[in-house]
Amino acid sequence: MIQGNKFRQAGPTLNAVAALMGDDLRIVNDIIRRRMQSEVALIPTLAGHLIDSGGKRLRPMLTLACARLVGYEGTLHHSLAAAIEFLHSATLLHDDVVDGSSLRRGRKTANLVWGNRATIFVGDFLLSQSFELMIETQSSRAIELLSRATTKMVRGEIDQLGAARRLASNEADYYGVINAKTADLFAVACRMAAVIAGENERREAALDSYGRNIGIAFQLVDDAIDYTSSDAAMGKAAGDDFREGKVTLPVILSYRDGDPQVRRFWQDVISGRTPADEAALEHALHLLETRGAIAETLARARCHAEAAKKAIQYFPDSDLKTALMEAADFSVSRTC
């Protein structure tokens, strides 16, 4: 397995925003733990295996922080942040079943421990809890935004499934997929703060842009480090995208700019004609590095992080705004 990550950058963290939102995060975590409970013992056990496994709570944290940024003084943001986390956790459980994953956040995946059927059903339970929390807010606009984002996430996953092992996918296809399956939820997580605070369209759009650009940067980095990180650094199996034949941006760039020999390699390995084994993964990384596809993917991620910071520049300066700027930088400096 490839060890280390030459692209890893030390520096930005989520510590500042987490510290500023500490009390709110504790409330959200209490809601999550309470709503995970069930007389069916498997539900809290399996759900807790994922939810309590050290996830960063990035999406709900952004909901809370953006609510504070616009001066919201109510409590709806707690329920919406918990709804976001349940929705995200449900998609992770379902994704691990679809992808046949064996590692998530450094632990065996739920599907590996309890099987696919149990994992899917518990994912459905978390999804139902997410929608119950949304409804309890009685914010029709927030419900509409989250429902629409959920629909887009599912569509994005289906589009990605259809694009697997198809090198005909281009950059527009790729960005359409990551906008739907990743960036939309980040965007809504931030935009909802302005919605419940009754803010104007300009502030809604600013928070939407902030979250969307972080989501895109987050996914671009994910797709790059699938080739460059170790299992330990990522918390999941490195090279999973490669073995599953996913046509991510590094592959698209390498194939687009490659000579006939490079293109033939990608055609054979993505189609499954050549085994996507360790030797093939090593050769793929060599092609991606020497031809600049990884560097280009990470450069684009940095551009989106800068766009996220620019989106909230006009908000008054504060420790929270500085922490949100750092969160944008974190999205491209992280290793998992």
C-alpha positions as CSV (number, residue, x, y, z in Angstrom):
1,M,0.0,0.0,0.0
2,I,1.2,3.5,-0.7
3,Q,2.4,5.1,2.5
4,G,2.3,8.7,3.5
5,N,1.0,11.7,1.5
6,K,3.5,14.1,-0.1
7,F,0.7,16.6,-0.6
8,R,-0.2,16.8,3.1
9,Q,-0.1,20.3,4.5
10,A,0.0,21.1,8.2
11,G,-1.8,24.2,9.5
12,P,-5.5,24.9,9.2
13,T,-7.8,23.0,11.6
14,L,-11.4,23.1,12.7
15,N,-10.3,23.7,16.3
16,A,-11.3,27.4,16.4
17,V,-14.8,27.0,15.0
18,A,-15.3,23.9,17.2
19,A,-14.3,25.8,20.3
20,L,-16.5,28.8,19.4
21,M,-19.5,26.5,18.8
22,G,-18.8,24.1,21.8
23,D,-22.0,24.7,23.7
24,D,-24.1,24.4,20.5
25,L,-22.3,21.3,19.4
26,R,-23.0,19.7,22.8
27,I,-26.7,20.4,22.4
28,V,-26.6,18.9,18.9
29,N,-24.8,15.8,20.1
30,D,-27.4,15.3,22.8
31,I,-30.1,15.5,20.2
32,I,-28.3,13.0,18.0
33,R,-27.8,10.5,20.9
34,R,-31.4,10.9,22.0
35,R,-32.8,10.4,18.5
36,M,-30.6,7.4,17.9
37,Q,-32.3,5.4,20.6
38,S,-34.7,2.6,19.9
39,E,-36.2,-0.4,21.5
40,V,-34.6,-2.3,18.7
41,A,-31.1,-2.7,20.1
42,L,-29.4,-3.1,16.8
43,I,-30.3,0.5,15.7
44,P,-28.3,2.5,18.4
45,T,-25.5,-0.1,18.3
46,L,-25.0,0.0,14.5
47,A,-25.7,3.8,14.2
48,G,-23.4,4.5,17.1
49,H,-20.6,2.5,15.4
50,L,-20.5,5.2,12.7
51,I,-21.8,8.3,14.4
52,D,-19.6,8.0,17.5
53,S,-16.5,6.9,15.5
54,G,-14.8,10.3,15.5
55,G,-16.4,12.1,12.6
56,K,-15.6,15.8,12.4
57,R,-19.3,16.9,12.4
58,L,-18.2,19.5,9.8
59,R,-21.6,20.0,8.1
60,P,-23.6,20.5,11.4
61,M,-20.8,22.6,12.7
62,L,-21.1,24.9,9.7
63,T,-24.9,25.2,10.2
64,L,-24.3,26.3,13.8
65,A,-21.5,28.7,12.9
66,C,-23.4,30.3,10.0
67,A,-26.4,30.8,12.3
68,R,-24.2,32.6,14.8
69,L,-22.6,34.6,12.0
70,V,-25.9,36.1,10.9
71,G,-26.9,36.8,14.5
72,Y,-29.6,34.1,14.9
73,E,-30.8,33.8,18.5
74,G,-33.3,30.9,18.4
75,T,-32.9,27.2,18.7
76,L,-34.0,25.8,15.3
77,H,-30.4,25.6,14.2
78,H,-29.8,22.8,16.7
79,S,-32.4,20.5,15.2
80,L,-31.4,21.4,11.6
81,A,-27.7,20.7,12.4
82,A,-28.7,17.3,13.9
83,A,-30.9,16.6,10.8
84,I,-27.9,17.3,8.5
85,E,-25.7,14.9,10.5
86,F,-28.3,12.1,10.4
87,L,-28.8,12.6,6.6
88,H,-25.0,12.5,6.0
89,S,-24.6,9.4,8.2
90,A,-27.4,7.7,6.4
91,T,-25.7,8.3,3.1
92,L,-22.4,7.0,4.4
93,L,-24.0,3.7,5.5
94,H,-25.8,3.3,2.2
95,D,-22.6,4.2,0.3
96,D,-20.5,1.6,2.1
97,V,-23.0,-1.1,1.1
98,V,-23.1,0.0,-2.5
99,D,-19.3,0.3,-2.7
100,G,-18.6,-2.8,-0.7
101,S,-16.3,-0.7,1.5
102,S,-14.5,-2.3,4.5
103,L,-13.1,0.7,6.3
104,R,-14.6,4.0,7.4
105,R,-13.0,6.5,9.8
106,G,-10.4,3.9,10.6
107,R,-12.9,1.2,11.7
108,K,-14.6,-1.7,10.0
109,T,-17.6,-0.6,8.2
110,A,-21.1,-1.4,9.6
111,N,-21.9,-3.6,6.5
112,L,-18.8,-5.7,7.2
113,V,-19.7,-6.2,10.9
114,W,-23.5,-6.5,10.7
115,G,-24.2,-7.2,7.0
116,N,-25.7,-5.2,4.2
117,R,-29.4,-5.6,5.0
118,A,-29.0,-4.4,8.6
119,T,-26.9,-1.5,7.5
120,I,-29.4,-0.4,4.9
121,F,-32.3,-0.5,7.3
122,V,-30.5,1.5,10.0
123,G,-29.5,4.0,7.3
124,D,-33.2,4.3,6.5
125,F,-33.9,4.8,10.2
126,L,-31.4,7.7,10.4
127,L,-32.9,9.2,7.2
128,S,-36.4,9.1,8.8
129,Q,-35.0,10.8,11.9
130,S,-33.5,13.5,9.8
131,F,-36.9,14.2,8.2
132,E,-38.7,14.1,11.6
133,L,-36.3,16.8,12.9
134,M,-36.8,18.9,9.8
135,I,-40.6,18.8,10.2
136,E,-40.4,19.6,13.9
137,T,-38.8,23.0,13.0
138,Q,-41.9,23.9,11.1
139,S,-39.8,25.9,8.7
140,S,-41.2,25.2,5.3
141,R,-38.3,26.8,3.5
142,A,-35.7,24.8,5.4
143,I,-37.7,21.6,4.8
144,E,-37.9,22.4,1.1
145,L,-34.1,23.1,0.9
146,L,-33.1,20.0,2.7
147,S,-35.6,17.8,0.8
148,R,-34.3,19.1,-2.5
149,A,-30.7,18.6,-1.4
150,T,-31.5,15.0,-0.5
151,T,-33.0,14.4,-3.9
152,K,-30.0,15.8,-5.6
153,M,-27.7,13.7,-3.5
154,V,-29.4,10.5,-4.6
155,R,-29.4,11.7,-8.2
156,G,-25.7,12.4,-7.9
157,E,-24.9,9.0,-6.5
158,I,-26.9,7.4,-9.3
159,D,-25.2,9.5,-11.9
160,Q,-21.8,8.5,-10.5
161,L,-22.8,4.9,-10.6
162,G,-23.8,5.2,-14.2
163,A,-20.5,7.0,-15.0
164,A,-18.3,4.3,-13.4
165,R,-16.0,2.5,-15.8
166,R,-16.9,5.1,-18.5
167,L,-14.0,7.2,-19.7
168,A,-16.4,9.1,-21.8
169,S,-17.3,11.1,-18.7
170,N,-15.9,14.7,-19.0
171,E,-15.3,17.5,-16.5
172,A,-18.8,18.9,-16.8
173,D,-20.2,15.4,-16.0
174,Y,-17.8,15.1,-13.0
175,Y,-18.6,18.6,-11.6
176,G,-22.3,17.8,-12.0
177,V,-21.9,14.7,-9.9
178,I,-19.9,16.3,-7.1
179,N,-22.2,19.3,-6.9
180,A,-25.1,17.0,-6.4
181,K,-23.7,14.3,-4.2
182,T,-21.4,16.5,-2.0
183,A,-21.6,20.2,-2.5
184,D,-25.4,20.7,-2.3
185,L,-25.5,19.4,1.2
186,F,-22.7,21.7,2.3
187,A,-24.5,24.6,0.6
188,V,-27.8,23.9,2.3
189,A,-26.2,23.3,5.7
190,C,-24.9,26.9,5.5
191,R,-27.8,28.6,3.7
192,M,-30.4,27.3,6.2
193,A,-28.8,29.5,8.8
194,A,-29.8,32.6,6.9
195,V,-33.3,31.1,6.1
196,I,-34.3,30.5,9.8
197,A,-32.8,33.9,10.7
198,G,-35.0,35.6,8.1
199,E,-32.0,37.1,6.3
200,N,-32.1,38.7,2.9
201,E,-31.3,36.9,-0.4
202,R,-27.8,38.4,-0.5
203,R,-26.8,36.8,2.8
204,E,-28.5,33.5,1.8
205,A,-26.6,33.4,-1.5
206,A,-23.3,34.3,0.3
207,L,-23.7,31.4,2.7
208,D,-24.8,29.0,-0.1
209,S,-21.6,29.9,-2.0
210,Y,-19.4,29.5,1.0
211,G,-20.8,26.0,1.7
212,R,-20.9,24.9,-1.9
213,N,-17.3,25.9,-2.6
214,I,-16.1,24.1,0.6
215,G,-18.1,21.0,-0.5
216,I,-16.5,21.1,-4.0
217,A,-13.0,21.6,-2.5
218,F,-13.7,18.8,0.0
219,Q,-14.6,16.3,-2.8
220,L,-11.7,17.3,-5.0
221,V,-9.3,16.6,-2.2
222,D,-11.0,13.3,-1.4
223,D,-10.6,12.3,-5.0
224,A,-6.9,13.2,-5.1
225,I,-5.9,11.6,-1.8
226,D,-7.7,8.4,-2.8
227,Y,-4.5,7.8,-4.8
228,T,-1.9,9.4,-2.5
229,S,-2.8,8.5,1.1
230,S,-2.4,5.4,3.2
231,D,-5.4,3.6,4.9
232,A,-4.3,5.0,8.2
233,A,-4.2,8.6,7.0
234,M,-7.6,8.5,5.2
235,G,-9.5,6.4,7.7
236,K,-10.8,4.3,4.8
237,A,-9.2,2.0,2.2
238,A,-6.9,4.0,-0.1
239,G,-7.5,3.3,-3.8
240,D,-11.1,2.4,-3.3
241,D,-12.2,4.8,-6.2
242,F,-9.6,3.2,-8.4
243,R,-10.7,-0.3,-7.7
244,E,-14.3,0.6,-8.2
245,G,-13.6,2.2,-11.6
246,K,-14.7,5.6,-10.6
247,V,-13.8,8.3,-13.1
248,T,-12.8,11.1,-10.9
249,L,-11.1,14.4,-11.9
250,P,-7.5,13.1,-11.6
251,V,-8.4,10.2,-14.0
252,I,-10.2,12.6,-16.4
253,L,-7.2,14.9,-16.6
254,S,-4.7,12.1,-17.0
255,Y,-6.7,10.5,-19.8
256,R,-7.4,13.8,-21.5
257,D,-3.8,14.8,-21.6
258,G,-2.2,11.3,-22.1
259,D,-0.5,9.7,-25.0
260,P,-1.9,6.6,-26.6
261,Q,-0.1,4.3,-24.1
262,V,-1.4,6.3,-21.1
263,R,-4.9,6.2,-22.5
264,R,-4.7,2.5,-23.2
265,F,-3.7,1.9,-19.5
266,W,-6.8,3.9,-18.3
267,Q,-9.1,2.2,-20.8
268,D,-7.9,-1.3,-19.6
269,V,-8.0,-0.7,-15.9
270,I,-11.2,1.4,-15.7
271,S,-13.1,-1.0,-17.9
272,G,-11.9,-3.9,-15.8
273,R,-10.0,-5.7,-18.6
274,T,-6.9,-5.3,-16.5
275,P,-7.0,-6.0,-12.7
276,A,-7.0,-2.9,-10.5
277,D,-4.4,-4.5,-8.2
278,E,-1.6,-2.9,-6.2
279,A,0.8,-2.8,-9.1
280,A,-1.8,-1.1,-11.3
281,L,-2.5,1.4,-8.5
282,E,1.2,2.2,-8.2
283,H,1.4,2.8,-11.9
284,A,-1.8,4.9,-11.9
285,L,-0.3,7.1,-9.1
286,H,2.9,7.5,-11.1
287,L,1.0,8.6,-14.2
288,L,-1.1,11.0,-12.1
289,E,1.9,12.6,-10.4
290,T,4.3,12.8,-13.4
291,R,1.6,14.4,-15.6
292,G,0.4,16.8,-13.0
293,A,-3.2,15.5,-12.6
294,I,-3.0,15.3,-8.8
295,A,-1.4,18.7,-8.5
296,E,-4.1,20.2,-10.8
297,T,-6.9,18.7,-8.8
298,L,-5.5,20.1,-5.6
299,A,-4.9,23.5,-7.2
300,R,-8.6,23.6,-8.2
301,A,-9.6,22.6,-4.7
302,R,-7.5,25.6,-3.3
303,C,-9.3,27.9,-5.8
304,H,-12.7,26.8,-4.4
305,A,-11.5,27.3,-0.8
306,E,-10.5,30.8,-1.8
307,A,-13.9,31.3,-3.4
308,A,-15.6,30.1,-0.1
309,K,-13.6,32.7,1.9
310,K,-14.4,35.4,-0.6
311,A,-18.2,34.6,-0.3
312,I,-18.3,35.7,3.4
313,Q,-15.8,38.6,3.2
314,Y,-18.5,41.2,3.5
315,F,-19.8,39.9,6.9
316,P,-18.4,41.9,9.8
317,D,-15.0,40.8,11.1
318,S,-15.2,38.6,14.1
319,D,-13.4,35.6,15.7
320,L,-16.2,33.4,14.2
321,K,-15.6,34.8,10.7
322,T,-11.9,34.1,11.0
323,A,-12.7,30.6,12.2
324,L,-14.9,30.0,9.2
325,M,-12.2,31.2,6.9
326,E,-9.8,28.7,8.5
327,A,-12.5,26.0,8.0
328,A,-12.4,26.7,4.3
329,D,-8.6,26.3,4.3
330,F,-9.0,23.1,6.3
331,S,-11.0,21.6,3.5
332,V,-7.9,21.5,1.3
333,S,-5.2,20.8,3.9
334,R,-6.8,17.8,5.5
335,T,-5.7,14.2,4.9
336,C,-9.0,12.5,5.4
